[in-house]
Amino acid sequence: MGANVSGMTFFVDFERIRRHGGYVYWYDLIDLLKPDKDGDTSYKGYRQGDYKLFRYKYLNSSFHQKPMGRGTGVTVTPKNPEWKYPNPNSVKEVVLKSVCSK
């Protein structure tokens, strides 16, 4: 999908994008160039996008110490996920535009 200046590479599973009730749902993966402060080198997630108001929220995330989401991950599912708006010209904006246009 793309990369940002800090060395993160973003992937989207375009085959599994779904639309329901005015929203779009997708799976993504972020691969890091170097481990983060917790030792994780990749993140996988399930996201919900609102293509009318152009916002998204994290429904589920897992954090992995191996690249490309391999190995056992620590999963986090927020009770009340909050809507977020992507920053202009960010990878998250590009991802949201891409999944909303599919």
C-alpha positions as CSV (number, residue, x, y, z in Angstrom):
1,M,0.0,0.0,0.0
2,G,2.6,2.5,1.0
3,A,5.3,3.7,3.5
4,N,5.9,6.8,5.6
5,V,9.0,8.7,6.4
6,S,9.6,6.8,9.7
7,G,10.0,3.5,7.9
8,M,6.5,2.0,8.5
9,T,5.1,0.0,5.6
10,F,1.3,-0.2,5.4
11,F,-0.7,-3.0,3.8
12,V,-4.4,-3.4,3.2
13,D,-6.3,-6.6,2.5
14,F,-8.3,-5.3,-0.4
15,E,-10.0,-8.7,-1.0
16,R,-11.7,-8.6,2.4
17,I,-13.1,-5.0,2.3
18,R,-16.8,-5.0,3.2
19,R,-19.5,-2.3,3.2
20,H,-22.5,-2.3,5.5
21,G,-24.8,0.4,6.8
22,G,-22.9,3.3,5.4
23,Y,-19.5,2.1,6.7
24,V,-16.5,0.3,5.2
25,Y,-14.6,-2.4,7.1
26,W,-11.1,-3.6,6.4
27,Y,-8.0,-5.5,7.7
28,D,-4.6,-3.9,7.6
29,L,-1.0,-4.6,8.6
30,I,1.8,-2.2,9.6
31,D,5.4,-3.4,9.4
32,L,8.0,-1.4,11.2
33,L,11.6,-0.9,10.1
34,K,12.8,-1.3,13.7
35,P,11.1,-2.6,16.9
36,D,9.1,-0.1,18.9
37,K,9.6,0.6,22.6
38,D,7.6,-2.6,23.5
39,G,9.7,-4.7,21.1
40,D,6.9,-5.0,18.5
41,T,7.8,-5.0,14.8
42,S,4.3,-5.2,13.3
43,Y,0.7,-4.5,14.0
44,K,-2.5,-6.0,12.5
45,G,-5.9,-4.5,12.7
46,Y,-9.5,-4.5,11.8
47,R,-10.9,-1.0,11.1
48,Q,-14.2,0.7,10.4
49,G,-14.4,3.7,8.1
50,D,-17.1,6.3,7.7
51,Y,-16.8,7.3,4.0
52,K,-19.4,10.1,4.4
53,L,-17.7,11.9,7.2
54,F,-14.2,10.6,6.2
55,R,-13.1,9.1,9.6
56,Y,-12.1,5.7,11.0
57,K,-11.8,3.8,14.2
58,Y,-9.8,0.8,15.4
59,L,-12.1,-2.1,16.2
60,N,-9.3,-4.6,17.0
61,S,-5.5,-4.5,17.0
62,S,-2.8,-7.0,17.6
63,F,0.9,-6.3,18.3
64,H,3.6,-8.7,17.1
65,Q,7.2,-9.1,17.9
66,K,7.9,-10.7,14.5
67,P,7.6,-8.9,11.1
68,M,4.5,-9.1,8.9
69,G,2.2,-10.0,11.8
70,R,3.8,-13.4,12.4
71,G,3.9,-15.2,15.7
72,T,1.6,-14.8,18.6
73,G,0.3,-11.3,19.0
74,V,-1.2,-9.4,21.9
75,T,-4.7,-8.4,20.9
76,V,-6.5,-5.3,22.1
77,T,-10.2,-4.6,21.5
78,P,-11.4,-1.2,22.8
79,K,-14.8,-1.2,24.5
80,N,-15.8,2.1,23.0
81,P,-13.6,2.9,20.0
82,E,-13.4,6.5,19.1
83,W,-13.6,8.1,15.7
84,K,-10.4,9.5,14.4
85,Y,-9.8,11.8,11.4
86,P,-6.7,11.2,9.3
87,N,-4.1,14.0,9.0
88,P,-3.9,15.6,5.6
89,N,-1.4,14.0,3.3
90,S,-0.8,11.1,5.7
91,V,-0.7,7.4,5.0
92,K,-3.9,7.0,7.0
93,E,-5.6,9.4,4.7
94,V,-4.4,7.5,1.7
95,V,-5.6,4.2,3.2
96,L,-9.0,5.6,4.1
97,K,-9.4,7.1,0.6
98,S,-8.4,3.7,-1.0
99,V,-10.8,1.6,1.1
100,C,-13.7,4.0,0.6
101,S,-13.2,4.0,-3.2
102,K,-13.3,0.1,-3.4
